[in-house]
Amino acid sequence: MNVVTRAVRSFGQFWWEFLIGDAPELFAATVVVVVLAILLRHHRDVAYVVVPLTTIVLLVASTLRAARRSRRGS
């Protein structure tokens, strides 16, 4: 492997670990919330309700999933 290829691969691995890391569901949830906000940008009244509720639901789901995983590991 040449130097450029190795540098690009290392850069990609850094960002993958930084963004995805141990909780890929949080990255996916973030993408969902951002896309939802973009889609609702012209409907602010709806967005003020839907985006925070979606965020709360996704965070609760992630927390429950992590709690379930930790109970299995104990």
C-alpha positions as CSV (number, residue, x, y, z in Angstrom):
1,M,0.0,0.0,0.0
2,N,1.3,3.4,-0.8
3,V,1.4,6.4,1.6
4,V,-1.7,8.1,0.1
5,T,-3.9,5.0,0.3
6,R,-2.8,4.4,3.9
7,A,-3.5,8.0,4.8
8,V,-7.0,7.9,3.2
9,R,-7.8,4.6,4.9
10,S,-6.6,5.9,8.3
11,F,-8.6,9.1,7.9
12,G,-11.7,7.0,7.0
13,Q,-11.2,4.7,10.0
14,F,-10.9,7.7,12.3
15,W,-14.1,9.2,11.2
16,W,-15.9,5.8,11.2
17,E,-14.8,5.3,14.8
18,F,-15.6,8.9,15.8
19,L,-19.1,9.0,14.3
20,I,-20.2,5.4,14.6
21,G,-18.1,4.1,17.5
22,D,-19.9,1.8,20.0
23,A,-23.4,3.1,19.3
24,P,-24.3,3.0,15.6
25,E,-28.0,3.5,16.5
26,L,-27.2,7.0,17.9
27,F,-25.5,7.9,14.6
28,A,-28.6,6.6,12.7
29,A,-30.9,8.5,15.0
30,T,-29.0,11.7,14.5
31,V,-29.2,11.3,10.7
32,V,-33.0,10.6,11.0
33,V,-33.6,13.7,13.1
34,V,-31.5,16.0,10.8
35,V,-33.3,14.7,7.7
36,L,-36.7,15.1,9.4
37,A,-35.8,18.7,10.3
38,I,-34.7,19.4,6.8
39,L,-37.9,17.9,5.3
40,L,-40.0,20.0,7.8
41,R,-38.2,23.3,7.4
42,H,-41.1,24.9,5.6
43,H,-43.6,23.6,8.2
44,R,-42.2,25.1,11.4
45,D,-45.3,24.6,13.5
46,V,-45.2,20.9,12.8
47,A,-41.4,20.7,13.1
48,Y,-41.4,22.3,16.6
49,V,-43.4,19.3,17.8
50,V,-42.3,16.4,15.6
51,V,-38.5,16.9,15.8
52,P,-38.2,17.0,19.6
53,L,-40.6,14.1,20.0
54,T,-38.7,12.0,17.5
55,T,-35.5,12.8,19.3
56,I,-36.9,11.8,22.7
57,V,-38.4,8.5,21.3
58,L,-35.1,7.6,19.6
59,L,-33.0,8.4,22.7
60,V,-35.4,6.4,25.0
61,A,-35.2,3.5,22.5
62,S,-31.4,3.6,22.5
63,T,-31.3,3.7,26.3
64,L,-33.6,0.7,26.6
65,R,-31.5,-1.2,24.1
66,A,-28.3,-0.5,26.0
67,A,-30.0,-1.4,29.3
68,R,-31.1,-4.7,27.8
69,R,-27.6,-5.4,26.5
70,S,-26.0,-4.7,29.8
71,R,-28.5,-7.0,31.7
72,R,-27.6,-9.8,29.3
73,G,-23.9,-9.2,29.8
74,S,-24.2,-9.4,33.6
